[in-house]
Structures are given as structure tokens and as C-alpha cells.
Amino acid sequence: MDRKAIVTLCLTAFVIVLLAEVYGASACSEANLAVKLTVSPIVFTTKWSYRVEVSTDCSCGETELVVLNCEGLKAAMLAENDEDRLRVDEERGLCFVEGGDPISKGSPFVFHYTTNSRLNNFPFGVASARFDC
């Protein structure tokens, strides 16, 4: 192979890798979502308050639908301003991100809830997600 062919081949490979990095993120899945639970600084006299953050490291776009496992969480436990943003299906133990709050890289979805227990017993794992890639 001559030098010009090698340079052309290297440049082509670089462009393919670059395009795969930018556009190949369509392989995003539930594994790209993380759920972080922390004790919230909001204080109630007899209740514990928790903050739940759902974030993604996927760079392909926004999530269209996120469903969390939240067995045991009751809608009445949600903070008042989160009631319209997270729909709790108590029978199936699932929570649906609602209210047009997309989750994208650097823009997590956050909600709060209160409970009488200091111990958090809710799994809050990602049950399913659909990405807009």
C-alpha cells in the first residue's frame, strides 16, 4: 500500500469511529439510567424525607418513557409538587415519570417523598425505559 492509501484508510476509519460515537448512542438502554436515593434536607416533625434522582449517561437524546420499580410507595407519600410529575401504580408497584419531564444527560428527573420509617425499603430500580435516539 502506498502512503496516500494508508492516510485515506486512517482518515476513513477515524470518521467511522467518530460517527459511531455521535450517532451510535442509539444502543442506549435501561442500563444507562441510574437511580440515586438520598435523605432530603427537608425536615418534617415525625417523618423522614427522601430525594430520588433519575439520571442518564446516554448522549443520544432524551428518554420518552421511564418506569421505576417502587413497590410499597404510596401516592400520598409524594411531595405536593411531585404529585403531577410521578404517577404511582400501587397495585403493580410501578411509578411512571409523567408531566413532560424528559430525562437527558445532565438534566435528571428528581422527586421527593416522605415516610415514617428511617429505613428506605423501596427498590427504585428502572423497570423499563424508551429512548428518543
ChimeraX attribute file (.defattr): number of C-alpha atoms within 10 A of each C-alpha:
attribute: neighborCount
match mode: 1-to-1
recipient: residues
	/A:1	5
	/A:2	6
	/A:3	8
	/A:4	9
	/A:5	10
	/A:6	11
	/A:7	11
	/A:8	11
	/A:9	11
	/A:10	12
	/A:11	12
	/A:12	12
	/A:13	12
	/A:14	12
	/A:15	11
	/A:16	12
	/A:17	13
	/A:18	12
	/A:19	12
	/A:20	12
	/A:21	13
	/A:22	12
	/A:23	13
	/A:24	14
	/A:25	15
	/A:26	16
	/A:27	11
	/A:28	21
	/A:29	15
	/A:30	18
	/A:31	12
	/A:32	15
	/A:33	22
	/A:34	16
	/A:35	17
	/A:36	12
	/A:37	18
	/A:38	12
	/A:39	16
	/A:40	14
	/A:41	10
	/A:42	12
	/A:43	12
	/A:44	11
	/A:45	5
	/A:46	10
	/A:47	14
	/A:48	19
	/A:49	22
	/A:50	22
	/A:51	17
	/A:52	18
	/A:53	16
	/A:54	22
	/A:55	19
	/A:56	23
	/A:57	15
	/A:58	23
	/A:59	18
	/A:60	19
	/A:61	17
	/A:62	18
	/A:63	22
	/A:64	17
	/A:65	17
	/A:66	20
	/A:67	21
	/A:68	21
	/A:69	20
	/A:70	22
	/A:71	19
	/A:72	16
	/A:73	22
	/A:74	18
	/A:75	17
	/A:76	12
	/A:77	15
	/A:78	22
	/A:79	16
	/A:80	12
	/A:81	10
	/A:82	17
	/A:83	18
	/A:84	13
	/A:85	18
	/A:86	22
	/A:87	18
	/A:88	25
	/A:89	17
	/A:90	14
	/A:91	9
	/A:92	11
	/A:93	17
	/A:94	20
	/A:95	23
	/A:96	19
	/A:97	22
	/A:98	18
	/A:99	12
	/A:100	10
	/A:101	17
	/A:102	18
	/A:103	24
	/A:104	22
	/A:105	16
	/A:106	11
	/A:107	13
	/A:108	18
	/A:109	18
	/A:110	19
	/A:111	18
	/A:112	22
	/A:113	22
	/A:114	23
	/A:115	18
	/A:116	12
	/A:117	11
	/A:118	12
	/A:119	8
	/A:120	13
	/A:121	11
	/A:122	13
	/A:123	15
	/A:124	22
	/A:125	18
	/A:126	20
	/A:127	14
	/A:128	15
	/A:129	18
	/A:130	14
	/A:131	20
	/A:132	13
	/A:133	16
